[in-house]
Amino acid sequence: MSIKPEFYVNEIVLPSEVSITKQENLITTKGSFGSVQKDFTKMPAIIDLQDNKITIKSRGNRKKDFALVNTLQSVINNMIKGSSQGFTYRLKIVFAHFPISIKIKGKDIVVENFFGERSPRTSKIIGNDTKVSVEGEDIIVKGPNIENVSQTAANLELATRIKNKDSRVFLDGVYIYSKE
């Protein structure tokens, strides 16, 4: 029979190019690519910041607590990576007959002439730091927050989803092909 520890602990060592601040349960990372802010109020774990090290402790010793500590470690690692390097999603515009045109208007991405439809389809750009650019047949979504970047790419992919037709035959749309 194995002995369970009293609580689980994970540590993250911060790189020198990223600065991190903690106020209550709000953690902010700042780096060369931008800043990412996340609220951990609802997480039943203790997050401590000392020198250049973050310590995450669970409040219990169950399997769920262990999973939560590892999840928080992944989220904070993504915040650090996003503020120092950023995240990039690349999408490909695919069409067979009707040429699709994509325009950025404020916080919306407008897809025109999709399957020859007269009304444009729109999708939202999530977050203030998320940048979307159209380069030929590619759409590039960049930003420091992985949640905002991935949700913006997913929104665009969902906006061009084809309903009531065979998806193996009608392949028109915008599809994610690279995550960096």
VEXDREN-2710 file (C-alpha; in Angstrom, 1 decimal):
% VEXDREN-2710
k/r/px/py/pz
1/MET/0.0/0.0/0.0
2/SER/1.4/3.4/-1.0
3/ILE/1.4/6.4/1.3
4/LYS/-0.2/9.5/-0.1
5/PRO/1.5/12.8/0.4
6/GLU/-0.3/15.5/2.4
7/PHE/-0.5/17.8/-0.7
8/TYR/1.0/18.0/-4.1
9/VAL/3.6/20.7/-5.0
10/ASN/4.9/21.8/-8.4
11/GLU/7.5/24.5/-9.1
12/ILE/8.0/26.7/-12.1
13/VAL/11.3/28.5/-12.6
14/LEU/10.8/31.8/-14.4
15/PRO/13.0/32.8/-17.3
16/SER/14.9/36.1/-17.0
17/GLU/13.1/37.8/-20.0
18/VAL/9.6/37.5/-18.3
19/SER/8.5/39.4/-15.3
20/ILE/5.5/38.2/-13.2
21/THR/3.3/39.9/-10.7
22/LYS/0.7/38.5/-8.3
23/GLN/-2.1/40.5/-6.7
24/GLU/-4.5/38.4/-4.6
25/ASN/-5.2/35.6/-7.2
26/LEU/-4.6/37.7/-10.3
27/ILE/-1.4/36.7/-12.0
28/THR/0.2/38.9/-14.8
29/THR/3.2/38.0/-16.9
30/LYS/5.0/40.6/-19.0
31/GLY/7.5/39.9/-21.7
32/SER/8.8/41.2/-25.0
33/PHE/5.7/39.9/-27.0
34/GLY/3.1/41.3/-24.6
35/SER/1.4/40.7/-21.3
36/VAL/-1.1/38.0/-20.2
37/GLN/-3.3/38.3/-17.2
38/LYS/-5.4/35.5/-15.6
39/ASP/-7.5/35.2/-12.5
40/PHE/-7.1/32.0/-10.4
41/THR/-9.7/32.9/-7.7
42/LYS/-11.9/29.8/-8.4
43/MET/-8.9/27.4/-8.3
44/PRO/-8.7/25.4/-5.0
45/ALA/-4.9/25.7/-4.9
46/ILE/-2.2/27.9/-3.3
47/ILE/0.0/29.9/-5.7
48/ASP/3.1/31.5/-4.2
49/LEU/5.6/33.8/-5.9
50/GLN/9.1/34.0/-4.5
51/ASP/12.1/35.5/-6.3
52/ASN/12.1/33.8/-9.7
53/LYS/10.1/30.7/-8.7
54/ILE/6.3/30.0/-8.6
55/THR/5.1/27.3/-6.3
56/ILE/1.7/25.6/-6.8
57/LYS/0.3/23.6/-3.8
58/SER/-2.9/21.6/-3.7
59/ARG/-5.3/21.9/-0.9
60/GLY/-5.9/18.2/-0.7
61/ASN/-4.3/14.9/-1.6
62/ARG/-6.8/13.4/-4.0
63/LYS/-6.2/12.5/-7.6
64/LYS/-8.3/15.6/-8.7
65/ASP/-6.0/17.8/-6.6
66/PHE/-2.9/16.4/-8.3
67/ALA/-4.6/16.9/-11.8
68/LEU/-5.5/20.5/-10.9
69/VAL/-1.9/21.3/-9.8
70/ASN/-0.6/20.0/-13.2
71/THR/-3.2/22.0/-15.1
72/LEU/-2.3/25.2/-13.3
73/GLN/1.4/24.5/-14.1
74/SER/0.5/24.2/-17.8
75/VAL/-1.6/27.3/-17.8
76/ILE/1.1/29.4/-16.2
77/ASN/3.7/27.9/-18.5
78/ASN/1.5/29.0/-21.5
79/MET/1.3/32.5/-20.0
80/ILE/5.1/32.7/-19.7
81/LYS/5.6/31.3/-23.3
82/GLY/2.9/33.7/-24.7
83/SER/4.4/36.8/-23.1
84/SER/7.9/36.0/-24.3
85/GLN/7.3/34.3/-27.7
86/GLY/3.6/34.5/-28.5
87/PHE/1.3/32.0/-30.3
88/THR/0.6/31.8/-34.0
89/TYR/-2.2/29.9/-35.7
90/ARG/-2.3/29.6/-39.5
91/LEU/-5.4/28.9/-41.4
92/LYS/-5.9/28.1/-45.1
93/ILE/-8.7/29.4/-47.3
94/VAL/-10.0/26.5/-49.4
95/PHE/-12.6/26.9/-52.2
96/ALA/-13.5/25.0/-55.4
97/HIS/-15.7/27.3/-57.4
98/PHE/-16.7/30.6/-55.7
99/PRO/-13.6/32.5/-54.6
100/ILE/-13.8/33.4/-50.9
101/SER/-12.7/36.9/-49.8
102/ILE/-11.8/37.7/-46.2
103/LYS/-11.7/41.1/-44.7
104/ILE/-10.9/42.4/-41.2
105/LYS/-13.3/45.1/-40.0
106/GLY/-12.6/46.2/-36.5
107/LYS/-13.0/43.3/-34.1
108/ASP/-14.8/41.1/-36.8
109/ILE/-13.5/38.9/-39.5
110/VAL/-15.9/39.0/-42.5
111/VAL/-16.1/36.1/-45.0
112/GLU/-17.7/37.2/-48.3
113/ASN/-18.9/35.1/-51.2
114/PHE/-18.7/31.8/-49.3
115/PHE/-20.4/29.3/-51.6
116/GLY/-21.8/32.3/-53.6
117/GLU/-23.9/33.4/-50.6
118/ARG/-25.0/37.1/-50.8
119/SER/-24.8/37.8/-47.1
120/PRO/-21.4/37.7/-45.5
121/ARG/-20.5/35.4/-42.6
122/THR/-18.8/37.0/-39.6
123/SER/-16.7/35.8/-36.7
124/LYS/-15.3/37.6/-33.7
125/ILE/-11.7/38.4/-32.8
126/ILE/-11.3/37.5/-29.2
127/GLY/-9.0/39.7/-27.0
128/ASN/-7.4/43.1/-27.4
129/ASP/-3.9/41.8/-28.2
130/THR/-5.0/39.3/-30.9
131/LYS/-3.9/40.3/-34.4
132/VAL/-5.3/38.8/-37.6
133/SER/-3.8/39.3/-41.0
134/VAL/-4.7/37.9/-44.4
135/GLU/-1.7/36.9/-46.6
136/GLY/-2.9/35.5/-49.9
137/GLU/-4.6/32.1/-49.2
138/ASP/-3.4/32.1/-45.6
139/ILE/-4.9/33.8/-42.5
140/ILE/-2.5/34.3/-39.6
141/VAL/-3.8/34.8/-36.1
142/LYS/-1.1/36.0/-33.5
143/GLY/-1.2/37.0/-29.9
144/PRO/0.3/36.4/-26.4
145/ASN/-2.8/34.7/-25.0
146/ILE/-3.2/31.1/-26.3
147/GLU/-6.9/31.0/-25.3
148/ASN/-7.8/34.1/-27.3
149/VAL/-5.7/33.1/-30.3
150/SER/-7.1/29.6/-30.5
151/GLN/-10.7/30.7/-29.9
152/THR/-10.4/33.3/-32.7
153/ALA/-9.1/30.7/-35.1
154/ALA/-11.9/28.2/-34.0
155/ASN/-14.5/30.9/-34.5
156/LEU/-13.4/31.5/-38.1
157/GLU/-13.3/27.8/-38.8
158/LEU/-16.9/27.4/-37.4
159/ALA/-18.2/30.5/-39.3
160/THR/-17.3/28.7/-42.6
161/ARG/-18.8/25.3/-41.6
162/ILE/-21.0/23.7/-44.2
163/LYS/-24.3/22.3/-43.1
164/ASN/-26.7/19.8/-44.8
165/LYS/-24.1/18.8/-47.4
166/ASP/-21.6/16.0/-47.6
167/SER/-18.4/17.4/-46.0
168/ARG/-16.3/14.9/-48.1
169/VAL/-17.5/16.5/-51.3
170/PHE/-17.9/20.1/-50.4
171/LEU/-14.6/21.1/-48.9
172/ASP/-14.9/24.8/-49.1
173/GLY/-14.0/26.7/-45.9
174/VAL/-11.2/28.0/-43.7
175/TYR/-9.2/25.4/-41.9
176/ILE/-6.4/25.5/-39.2
177/TYR/-3.3/23.8/-40.5
178/SER/-0.5/25.0/-38.2
179/LYS/-0.2/25.9/-34.5
180/GLU/3.1/27.5/-33.4
END
